[in-house]
Amino acid sequence: MTRDGVLANHALRRTYATIGRAAGVPKDSIRRLLNHTGGDVTDHYIRDSGLGRLHAIEQETISAAIVKAMDGPRGLI
């Protein structure tokens, strides 16, 4: 695998682990799904921050407003 392939693979695994954790999947389950033998490795894959959660909430608010506007009369936006 090329260096770019290795980096892409790890980016996908980090995304998978982070989304899984945000969805409430226990860290131990994510560890097993990633085929890690120790929790320390899995901790490096999960990107978790309060700021990230804040942005997720804001994104949901914006998305809901867009969907609501799309259901109404045209030209509101």
N, C-alpha and C positions, 0 to 999 in steps of 0.2 A: 504494500500500500504506500502511496506517495505521502510526503509530509502533509500536503493539503488534504488528502483523504483522511489522515489520522486526525488532523485538527477538526475537520468537519464531523467525523465520527464522535469525537469528544464533545463538540458543541451540541450535537443531537442528544447525546446521553445527558448532558447538563440540562438541556431544555426538558427532556422527559422527566428527569428527577425533580426539577423545580416545579413543573406543572403538577406532577403527581403529589408532591408535598403540599402545594397550594390547594389541591383538591381534597386534602385531608387524609391521603394515604399515609399510613405509618412509615416512619423512616426505615424500620426493619424490613418491611415489605419491599420498599424501593431497593434496599440493599440486595435482597434476594433476586429481585427482577433484573437488576444490573449485573448479577452474578459476582457480587463482591463478597469476599470472605470476612472482611472486617468493616466495622462502621466508620472508621476514620476515613477510608477512601470515599465512601458515599457522602460524607459531610462536605467534601471538597466539590462534589458535583451539584449539590443543592444550593442555589442562590436565593437566599431568603433575606428580605429586609423590610422594615416598616415602610420605607419610602416606596418600595415596589408594591406593597399592599395598598398604600394610599393611591398610587397611580391606577391600580386595578379598579378601585372603587370609582375614581373619577372617570375612567374609561367607560365603565358600565353606565354612569350617569349620562355621558355624552352619547353613547350608543342608544340608550333608551329615548333620548330627545330626538335623535335622527329617525329612529323607527316611528315614533309618534308623529313627527312631521311628515313622514312618507305616507302615513295612513290618512292624513288630512288633505284639505284642498291644495292643489298645486300652487306654487308660487309663494309659499310661506317662508321659504328659506332663501 
